[in-house]
Amino acid sequence: MLRTGGGAAPSASARPKELRGRLLTADKLRAAESVALPPRKPDRTIRLRLTGGMAKYDWAFDKKPYSPDRRHPLRAGERVRLVFTNSTSMWHPVHLHGHTFALANAAHGPRKDTAIIVPNGTLAVDFDADNPGLWMIHCHNVYHAEAGMMTVLGYRP
């Protein structure tokens, strides 16, 4: 509970009426025309499997903890599809630096830089490689990223 003013605290059983409605999920949102990704087939697909668990605390992509010399190559101008497969029992909010993506195959899907990959789920997103450099992809649960669930996209000439 966050208290910003006076008054009595609500009881532990209190449920705001706003929480009784339907949840809004990203697949129901649409990007404004000016920022929507135009339809295009991907030039490159990068598959990342989210791996690890609490017992060994071995969070990683593809069972390989972060290493600065491991990079996934791409070239400026490409349409890139990232396919995340979560083989763990936890939710992972995966964040891409330097770009925004849209849900793959979604006409005018929302532009995002973070998406949740549910346990044992798969999510495909597309982005245009239009910002050269080295860019991190990582789980936004910082303790997962610090344990190794991060990697780098690296532009090649």
C-alpha angles and dihedrals in degrees: 000000000000115000116205101160146009128296138081122306115250119252119265090252095055114123119188112231089236089070093059095070131085119286117248111229127194093250088067093056127086129206119236110262091248093061103030116121108247114237111271137146114249118259091202136022121204115192119202122184115203108222141173139063148222097264096064095017089223101147112173148130112263091353089293116113118221116294121175091223094056109089135165107225126225137160131231112265096028124127103229126200117203114199113195118194115188110208092173133090093239135081113249123197100208117204129199118202123216098016144056123226139199129217107273115258092008113129107229093349117178118276111241140163096201131045133173117241107203122220111287089359135125128218128184121199133178131213138168115245096232104134111066119212141072112308130187126228112193146151108268090220090097094208089057092048092048090051090055111279095131138086140172136253109209127193117225125205 
